[in-house]
């Protein structure tokens, strides 16, 4: 009889549901499951949001991936490059000053504090889907192209953030805090496994949950500059997420180091602001936007082929 992938039990000290992988084999299967699920979600979302047709005017209804290559580049351009450099510099400083170690130990020794941060484990994943879907479908039902643009801004910004943070995790291979490891927490906080796929793309540096949260609110605050809730409430919730990802734990594993969240916050802000500003300008000043360049992404599914077709028009 095959051993189940997870076993569930109630820990009287932790007072929550603890999920433990039974074997290394099952952990590898779990990572593969997450990766496949992620790819499926991306393909489905591209299908839902890519509604561009010959009969639709691009300026009236922009495509969800319009100008994505330029927006990606512009997220690193100019003074935004300082945010990315700061993500690296602050990570180094936080590690060397032992802040990562101290924050991890503090939350480990005070597990009840983790309860206050558990929502971020879900909102960091679901929030981009909620806001992009809400604005898109509401705008579509009301023929409100401004709301459709807001949904596209959140969607595209998170696509860029997702691929970029996954790439960084893929290359840096930083393990999350593990209190069952033979290494001390201080030693673990200094550990990076640079290379290719030495730590997967689910956990590591930077925090994808934090990046997704700040990306969402940065895009919306740029698209709706007069909305104080997104500007202040959204950024405060992003800080809450950044701290929370250091507090949330599964058994003796914490999701992230504190510096992972700081890096995710800085990286996600630049991407969200860049894409949000682009779609706002596209809606307010369509004549200033290049009408020719466009990235097309569409899923391919048949008995013989499964994948995604990419096309870039100049």
ZAVEXLO-475861 format. One record per atom (N, C-alpha, C, O, CB): x, y, z; residue in one letter. Coordinates in pm, whole numbers, plus 50000, padded with zeros to 5 digits. Glycine has a CB too. Example, Ala and Ser with C-alpha at 12.3 -4.5 7.8 and 13.67 -1.06 7.14 Angstrom:
2
513194943150780a512304955050780a513204967050780a514244966850846a511314955350905a512854977550708s513674989450714s512905000350787s513415011450804s514084994050572s
//
This chain:
314
500854987950000x500005000050000x500885012450000x501805013650081x499045000150123x500605021549912x501445033549898x501225043050015x500105045350060x501145040749765x502345048450064x502275057950174x501675071050125x502055075750018x503665060350236x500745076950200x500155089650155x501195100650148x502205100450219x499025093850248x500945110150061x501895121150043x502045129150171x503155133250206x501465130249929x500945131550242x500995139350364x500395131650480x499475123650463x500285152750346x500915134350596x500235130050718x499865142450796x500615152250798x501135120450804x498715142150860x498215153750931x498055150151079x497535139451112x496865158650870x498495159051168x498265156651308x498175169951380x498635180151329x499365147851368x497595169651498x497465181651580x498575181851683x498735172451761x496085182251648x499345192551684x500425194451779x499895202851895x499425214051872x501665201251711x499955197652018x499375204752132x500105217852161x499505227352211x499405195952255x501395218452130x502155230852152x501885241052043x501755252952070x503645227852159x501805236251921x501625245351807x500165249151787x499865260051737x502165239051680x499235240051827x497795242451819x497365245751677x496615255351655x497395253751913x497805238351585x497405240351447x497625227651368x498135217751422x498175252051384x497265227851245x497465216051160x498865216451105x499255226251042x496435215451045x499625206251125x500995205451078x501055195450964x500535184350974x501965201451192x501685199450857x501775190950740x503225186250726x504135194450721x501305198450612x503435173650721x504785168250713x504875158650596x504025149850580x505175161150844x505865160350517x506095150850408x506745138350465x507695139150543x506985157050298x506235126850428x506705114450487x508095110450438x508895105150515x505735103450457x508385113050311x509675108950258x510175119450161x509425127950113x509585095250190x511475118650133x512065127950037x511445125949900x511295135549823x513575126050029x511085113649869x510445110849740x509135118349728x508845124149624x510215095749724x508355118349834x507085125349830x507275140249824x506475147249761x506255121649949x508325145349888x508605159649880x508915163649735x508485174149689x509775163449974x509665155249666x509965158149526x508695157749442x508515165849351x510985148149472x507805148249474x506535147749402x505715160249429x505035165349340x505745135249443x505785165349553x505055177449588x505565189349508x504765197149456x505175180249738x506895190849498x507465201849420x507035200849274x506735211049211x508985201849431x507025188649220x506585186949082x505115190449067x504705196248967x506825172649036x504325186949168x502905190449165x502705205449164x501895210549086x502175184349285x503455212549250x503335227149253x503725233249119x503055242349071x504215232949364x504795228249059x505265233648933x504235231348823x503935240548746x506595227448895x503695219248814x502685216448713x501425224848735x500835229948639x502335201548714x501025226348861x499845234348891x500065248748851x499165255348799x499495233449040x501275253748875x501595267548841x501515269748691x500975279848646x502985271148892x502045260548615x502025261848469x500595261148416x500235268448323x502875250848404x499785252548475x498385251448432x497645264448459x496885269148375x497685239748504x497885270348577x497225283048611x497625294048514x496785301948471x497565287248755x498905294548480x499375304848387x498715303248251x498255313048192x500915304148372x498655290848201x498055288448070x496575292048071x496085298347978x498245273748029x495865288048177x494445291248185x494215306248195x493295311548134x493815284248305x495045312948270x494855327448283x495175334548153x494495344148116x495735332948395x496205329848083x496495335847952x495315333847859x494985342647779x497765329747891x494675322247867x493525319547782x492375328947815x491725334247725x493075304947797x492125331147945x491005339447987x491235354147955x490305361147916x490765337848135x492455358747970x492715372947956x493105377147816x493035388947781x493775377048051x493515367447735x493915371447601x492725370947509x492475360847443x495055362447548x491965381847505x490735382447428x490875391847308x489895397047256x489575386947516x492095393747269x492345403047159x491885396847026x492135385047001x493855406747153x491225404646943x490785399646814x490935410546709x491165422246743x489315394746821x490795406846583x490955416646476x489865427246481x490085438646440x490935409646341x488695423546532x487595433046536x487705442746654x486965452546659x486285425646543x488635439946749x488735448146869x489835458446852x490955455046814x488995439446993x489525470746880x490515481446873x491455480446993x490985479947106x489835495346868x492745480146970x493705478147078x493695489647176x493895487547296x495095476547021x493445501747129x493455513147219x492225513047309x492305516847425x493535526147139x491065508747256x489865508147337x489925496747438x489495498147553x488635506547248x490475485547396x490585474247487x491975468247471x492185460047382x489485463647459x492915472147556x494295467047541x494365452247571x493505446747639x495245474747633x495405445847521x495645431947552x496305430647688x497015439747731x496515425347444x496075419447756x496605417747890x498135417147893x498745419747996x496045405147951x498755413847779x500205412847774x500825423247683x501965421647640x500605399047730x500085433947652x500635444847571x501915450147632x501985452847752x499595456147556x502935451747547x504175458347587x504895451247702x505655457547776x503885472547627x504675438347718x505225431447834x506755431147834x507375431747941x504685417347840x507355430147717x508815429847713x509405443247753x510365443847830x509305425947573x508825454047700x509305467347739x509015470247886x509845476147955x508655478147651x507865465947933x507545468148074x508505460648165x508885465548271x506105463848103x508885448648122x509875441148200x511195448648206x511795449948313x510075427148140x511635453448091x512895461048087x512795473748170x513715477048245x513265464447942x511685480848156x511525493548228x511445491648379x511695501048454x510285500648179x511095479548423x511065476848567x512455476848629x512605477748751x510395463448593x513475475948543x514865476048589x515595488748547x516765490648579x515605463948537x514915497248476x515555508848414x515485521048506x514605522148591x514895511948280x516445530348487x516425542848560x516595540748710x517365532148754x515145550248533x515875548648788x516035547748933x515455534848989x515735531249103x515385559649001x514645527848909x514135514848955x515275504848976x515165495749057x513135509248854x516355506648903x517495497548920x518035498249062x518605488449112x518615501048820x517865509749128x518335511049266x517555501849361x518105497049460x518215525649313x516295499549329x515495490649413x516025476349404x516095469349505x514015491149371x516385472149284x516895458549267x518275456949331x518575446749392x516965454949118x519105467349316x520415466949383x520255467049534x521005460549606x521295478749337x519255474649581x519005475249726x518515461849778x518805458249892x517985486049758x517775454449695x517295441249736x518485432149767x518465424549864x516405435049627x519505433049683x520705424949705x521505430449824x521925422849911x521595424749578x521705443749826x522505449749932x521895447950070x522595444750166x522695464349904x520585449950081x519925448450210x519905433850255x520005430950375x518505453850203x519765424750160x519835410550195x521175407350259x521245400650362x519605401650071x522235412150197x523585409850251x523715416150390x524255409850482x524655415750156x523235428350405x523345435350533x522535428350642x523005427050755x522895449950519x521325423950609x520465417250707x521075404150752x520965400350868x519065414950648x521715397050658x522365384450694x523575386950783x523745380550886x522795376750567x524405396350742x525655398850814x525435404950952x526245402851042x526545408050733x524355412350970x524055418051101x523245408551188x522825412151298x523295431151085x523035396651140x522375385951215x520875388351235x520255382051321x523035384251349x520295397451158x518865400151172x518045388151127x517065384651192x518475412551092x518435381851018x517725370050970x517645359451079x516585353751105x518405364350845x518775356951142x518845346851247x517955350651365x517215342351417x520275344951294x518035363151408x517285367551526x515775367451501x515005363451588x517725381551567x515355371751383x513925371751352x513395357551347x512315354651400x513665378951218x514145348651285x513715334751275x513575328451413x512565321951441x514705326651190x514565330251497x514535324451632x513395330551713x512735323451790x515885326551703x513155343551698x512095350151774x510735343951742x509965340751833x512085365251744x510425342351615x509135336551579x509055321751612x507985316551644x508865338651430x510195314851606x510195300751643x509925299151791x509225289851831x511525294251606x510455308051874x510265307252019x508915312952063x508515311152178x511395314552090x508235319751974x506925325552005x505915321151899x505435329351820x507005341052013x505595308251898x504755302851790x503345308751785x502725308951679x504645288051803x502835313751899x501495319451899x501405331951811x500345335151758x501065322752041x502525338951795x502525350651708x502275346951563x501795355151484x503845358151721x502615334651529x502415330251390x500955330451351x500625332351234x502995316351370x500065328351449x498635327751417x498155340551351x497285340351264x497825325151543x498755351651392x498305364651340x498745366951196x498295376451132x498835375851428x499605358451146x500155360551012x499735349750913x500135350350796x501645361251019x498965340150955x498605329250865x497845333650739x497985327250635x497775319250938x497045344250745x496365348550621x497305351050504x496905349150389x495575360950647x498545355450530x499445359050420x499835346850338x500205348150221x500685365850472x499775334950398x500115322850323x499125320450210x499445313950111x500145310650416x497905325750225x496875324050123x496705336550037x496565335549915x495545320550189x496725348250100x496505360550023x497665363349928x497455369449823x496315372350116x498865359049963x499995361249875x499845354049743x500435358049642x501255356849942x499055343349742x498795335849619x497485339949553x497415341349431x498775320849649x496455341849635x495115344149580x494835358749546x493985361549461x494095339349678x495525368049610x495225382149589x495385386649444x494505393449392x496095390549676x496485383049375x496585386949233x495465381349148x494945388049059x497915382449176x495075368849177x493975362749101x492665369949129x491875372249038x493855347849135x492445373449256x491195380049292x491065393649227x490065396549162x491085381349443x492075402149243x491975415849193x491965416449040x491195424048981x493135424149247x492815408448977x492815408548831x491495403148777x490945408748682x493995400248776x490985392348837x489715386748793x488545395948821x487655397448738x489475373548859x488545402148940x487435411048976x487355422948880x486285425848828x487605416149120x488465429648857x488435441348770x488135437548625x487435444848554x489765448848778x488665426348583x488415422348444x486945418948422x486315424448331x489285410548407x486395409948504x485035405348481x484015416248510x482985416948442x484755393148566x484265424648609x483365435848635x483405445648519x482365450548474x483735442948766x484595448648471x484725457648356x484105452048231x483495459348153x486165460748331x484245439048212x483665432848093x482145433348097x481505436247996x484145418348081x481555430448214x480095430448225x479505444448211x478375446048164x479675424448358x480275454748251x479795468648244x480335476148123x480075488048107x480165476048370x481115469148037x481775475747925x482615487647973x482655498147909x480745480447822x483255485748088x484105496048147x485555492548115x486175484248182x483875497248302x486095499048012x487445495747967x488515499948067x489615494348068x487705502047834x488205509748150x489185513648252x489365502548354x490485499748396x488745526648321x488265496248394x488375485148489x489065473148425x489835466148491x486995481148540x488785470748298x489475459948228x490985462448229x491775453348251x488955458548083x491355475048204x492775478648207x493395476248343x494555472148351x492955493148167x492645478848451x493165476348585x493415461548606x494435457648663x492195481648692x492485453048558x492685438748569x493895434148490x494655425648536x491455431448521x494065439748372x495235436348290x496535440648357x497535433448352x495125442748152x496515452448421x497715457448486x498155448148599x499325444748611x497485471648542x497195443948681x497515434748791x497995421448736x498965415748787x496285432648882x497335416548635x497685403648576x499095403848516x499915395248548x496675399748468x499375413648430x500675414048365x501795416348466x502845409948457x500705424848259x501585425348561x502615428048659x502965415448738x504135412848766x502165439248755x501955407648773x502215395448850x502835384448765x503585376148816x500935390448913x502535384248636x503215374748547x504715377748544x505535368648554x502615375448404x505055390448530x506475394348529x507125390948662x508205385148666x506635409448498x506455394748771x507015392248905x507165377348931x508165373048989x506125398449012x506185369448888x506235355048911x507435348748841x508175341048902x504955348448862x507635352148714x508735346148640x510085351048691x511045343448697x508595349148492x510155363748729x511435369148775x511815363348912x512955359148931x511375384348783x510875363149006x511205357649138x511475342649129x512335337449201x510055360349237x510745335549042x511005321249025x512395319048966x513085309549004x509935314848933x512805327748873x514135326648815x515205328848922x516205321648925x514305336848701x515005338749008x515985341349114x516065329649211x517155325949255x515625354249190x514925323849246x514945312149333x515645300449265x516385292849328x513515308249372x515405299149137x515995288349058x517525289349058x518215279249054x515465288548915x518045301649062x519495303849052x520185304949187x521365301649198x519755316348972x519475309649290x520135311849419x520015300049514x520915297749595x519565324149484x518925292549505x518785280349584x518905282249733x519535274049801x519795270649541x518305292749786x518425295049931x517395286750008x516195287949983x518235310149963x517845278350102x516885270450180x516145279250281x516685289250329x517615258850252x514935275450314x514195282550418x514645277550555x515245266850564x512665280750399x514355285050662x514785280750797x514205267050833x513005264750823x514355291150902x515095258250876x514695244450907x515305240651042x516515238851053x515145234350794x514475239451145x514955236551279x515235221751301x515625217751411x513965241351381x515045213751200x515435199651207x516775197251138x517315186151142x514365190951143x517305207551076x518595206451007x519715205651111x519615211351220x518815218450911x520775198551076x521915197351166x522685210451178x523385212751277x522855186451119x522555219051077x523235232051083x522475241351177x521265240151194x523335238450941x523215250451238x522585260351324x521785270151237x522045271451117x523645267851409x520815276951298x520015286651224x520885298051174x520665303151064x518875292151311x521855302051253x522765312651207x523535308151082x523695315850987x523755316451319x523995295851084x524715290650967x523785289450847x524175292550735x525345276950999x522555284950869x521595283650760x521265297150698x521045298050577x520325276950810x521235307650778x520865320850726x521875326150626x521545334750544x520715330750841x523105321150631x524155325350538x524225316550414x525055318850326x525495325450607x523375306550406x523545296150304x522755299350176x521535300850179x523105282750359x523465300250068x522895300849933x523545289849851x524725286849868x523125315049866x522775283749764x523315273149677x523215277949532x522325273749458x522545259449698x524125286549494x524075292449361x524315281649255x525165272949270x525115303649348x523545282649151x523605272849043x522245272248976x521535282248971x524025258849095x521895260748926x520605259048860x519805248348931x520245236948947x520805255448713x518615252148974x517645243049034x518205235349153x518045223149162x517135233348931x518865242449242x519385236049363x518435237649482x518675232149590x520745241749397x517365245149461x516405246849568x514975247849520x514075250649599x516735258949647x514745245549391x513405246549335x513005261049314x513825270049323x512405239549426x511725263149285x511215276649260x510065280249352x509445290749335x510775277849115x509765271649451x508645274349540x509075282849658x508425292849690x508025261249589x510155279049723x510675286649836x512065291649805x512745286549716x510675278249965x512495301849881x513835307049862x513815322149851x512855328649891x514465301049738x514895327549798x515095342049786x514755346349644x515285340749548x516555345949823x513875356449629x513125364149728x511765357649756x511425347449697x512925378549681x511005363749846x509675358649880x508695361749769x508445373349737x509185364750012x508135351249709x507155353149602x505835358349654x505155366049585x506935340249528x505435354349775x504185359249833x504245374349856x503305381649824x503885351949965x505365378849911x505515393149935x505575400749804x504955411249791x506775395950017x506305395449707x506415401949577x505055403049510x504725413449453x507385394549487x504255392349516x502935392549452x502015402749518x501245409549451x502295378649458x502095403749651x501215413049723x501555427449690x500675435249655x501325410849874x502835431149700x503215444949671x503065448049523x502745459349487x504665447649716x503295438349437x503105440349293x501655443949263x501385453049185x503515427749214x500735436849326x499315439349305x498935453449347x498295460749272x498475429249381x499325457349467x498925470549518x499705481849452x499175492849436x499125471049669x500945479249413x501705489549342x501095492249206x501025503649162x503175485549328x500665481549137x500025483249007x498715490849020x498435499648939x499775469648942x497915487449121x496625494149139x496785508549184x496025517349142x495775486549240x497765511249270x497975525049316x498515533749203x498255545749200x498925525249435x499275527849111x499745535348994x498615537548896x498525548248834x500905527948926x497755527648881x496635528748786x495545537948840x494925545448764x496045514848757x495325537448970x494345546249036x495095555149136x495035552649256x493215537949109x495795565449090x496645573449180x495875580949288x496465585149387x497435583349099x494585582749269x493785589949370x493145580749474x492445585449563x492695597949301x493395567949462x492815558349555x493765556649674x494765549549663x492535544749486x493435562949787x494305562449904x494325548549969x495295545050035x493855572650006x493245540649949x493225527550010x494325518849952x495025511850026x491855520849989x494485519249821x495555511449759x496925517149796x497875509649817x495385511249607x497005530249803x498295536649829x498795533849970x499965530849989x498185551549806x497915534950068x498325533450207x497945519650263x498795512550318x497705544450292x496675516050250x496255503150302x496955491550235x497355481850300x494765501650286x497115492550103x497775481850030x499235480250067x499735469050079x497655484249883x499915491450084x501335490650120x501515485750263x502475478650293x501995504450103x500595489550353x500675484550490x500445469450493x501115462150566x499635491550580x499505464750411x499275450250405x500485443150346x500785431850383x498005447150323x501175449650254x502385443650196x503475442250303x504195432350305x502895452250078x503595452250391x504555451150501x504165439950597x505015432550646x504655464550578x502875438750622x502365427850705x502715414250642x503095404950713x500835429050722x502595413350511x502955400950442x504445398250451x504865386950473x502535401650296x505235408750434x506695407250440x507125401450575x507965392350580x507385420850417x506565406650683x506895401550816x506305387650836x506945378750892x506385411150926x505075385850789x504375373350810x505045361350747x504975350350801x503015374550757x505695363350633x506345351950569x507535346850647x508005335750623x506785355750430x508025354850743x509065350150833x508475342950954x509155335051020x509935361750880x507195345750981x506545340051100x505815327151072x505805318151156x505585349951158x505205326050954x504405314150922x505295301950912x506385302350855x503625316150790x504825291150968x505655279150973x504835266750942x503615266450963x506305277651111x505495256650891x504945243250874x505865233850948x507005231550907x504805239350721x505365228251058x506185220151145x507395228251191x507215238951251x506645207151072x508605223651166x509805230951208x510415238851093x511585242751100x510835221251263x509635241150989x510095249050875x509365262450874x508135262750880x509875241350742x510095273250866x509475286250842x509495288950692x510385284250621x510215297450921x508515296550645x508405298650501x509605306150444x510125302450338x507135306350471x510055316450513x511105325050457x511955331250566x511575331750683x510495336050371x513125335850525x513935344750605x513385359050590x512715362250492x515435343950564x513685367250688x513205381050683x513725388350560x512985396050498x513625388650809x514975385950523x515565392750407x514905388450276x514915396050179x517065389950400x514325376350272x513585372150153x512405381350129x512115385150016x513115357550167x511715384850239x510565393750228x510965407750188x510285414050107x509815394050358x512065412750243x512535426250208x512855426950059x512475436549992x513785430050292x513545416850009x513885416549866x512635415749780x512525422749680x514815404749836x511685407249818x510435406149742x509665419049739x509045422449638x509575395249800x509705426549850x508985439349858x509575449449759x508835456149687x509045444950001x510875450449756x511545460249667x511375456449520x511135465049435x513035461249702x511515443649491x511405439049353x509975440749301x509765445749190x511845424449342x509015436449380x507625437149337x507135451349318x506315454049229x506745430249436x507625460649399x507195474649387x507545480349250x506715486849187x507835483249498x508755478049205x509175483749076x508355478048961x507985485348869x510655481049053x508075465148966x507315458848858x505875463848858x505335467248753x507345443448872x505265464248975x503885468848984x503715483248938x502795486448863x503385467449125x504615492148982x504525506148942x504715507948792x504025515848729x505565514449018x505655500548736x505945501848593x504735497748509x504335505048419x507145493348556x504175486248539x503055481148460x501795489348486x501045492348393x502795466248491x501555493048611x500395501348642x500425514648570x499395519248519x500295503648789x501595520948566x501735533848496x501525532148345x500935540848280x503125539948522x501995521048292x501835518748148x500355517848111x499905524548018x502565505948106x499605509648182x498195508048148x497375520548178x496375523048110x497605496148223x497765528248278x497075540848303x497315550448187x496375557048141x497555547148435x498565551348140x498865559948025x498175554947900x497745562947816x500375560748001x498065541847886x497395536147769x495925540147767x495365542847661x497535520847768x495305540347883x493895544047890x493705559247874x492795563647804x493295539348023x494565567047938x494395581747935x494935588147809x494375598047761x495085587848054x496015582647754x496645588647637x496975577847534x498155575047511x497925596347677x495995572047473x496235560847380x497105564647262x497785556047206x494935555447331x497105577247222x497885581347105x499385580947133x500185581147040x497495595347061x499775580347261x501195580147297x501755566047303x502955564247325x501405586947429x500915556147285x501345542247295x501585536547156x500795538547064x500295533847371x502685529347143x503005522747017x501925512546985x501665503547064x504395516047022x501295513946869x500185505246833x500625492246766x499815483346743x499245512646742x501905491246736x502345479746657x502885468446742x502565456746719x503385484046559x503705471846841x504355461246917x503365454647011x502645461247085x505535466646995x503345441447007x502435433947092x502905419647104x503315413447005x501005434547038x502835414447225x503175400647250x501895392447256x500985395647333x503985399247381x501815382047177x500665373247177x501045360047242x502065354047209x500145370947033x500225355647334x500415342647398x499085335147394x498065340347438x500925344247546x499115323147343x497895315247336x498235300547363x499275295747319x497205316947198x497365293647434x497635279647467x497405270547347x496585273547260x496765275047584x498135259547343x497945249347240x497645236147312x498425231647396x499225248047147x496525230147279x496165217547342x495495208647239x494455212047183x495225219847466x496095197347214x495535187547121x496035173847163x496765172447262x495935190646973x495635163747089x496085150247121x497575148747101x498205140447166x495335140147037x498155156747010x499565155346978x500445165847044x501595163047075x499755155946830x499905178047068x500725188947120x500035195447240x498815197047243x500995199347010x500825199047336x500385206547452x501455216747485x502625213247501x500095197147574x501055229447495x502055239647523x501485253547507x500265255547514x503275237947434x502375263047484x502015277047469x502705282547346x503895280247324x502385285147594x501945289947265x502515296147145x502785310847173x501915318047222x501555294547023x503985315147143x504395328947164x504595335847030x505105329846935x505685329647248x504185348347023x504385356246902x504565370846938x503805376147019x503225354546805x505545377346878x505775391546906x505715399246775x506485396646682x507135393746977x504805409046769x504625416946649x505295430446665x505085437446764x503125418646617x506115434046566x506825446846569x506115457046482x506565468446472x508275445046523x
//
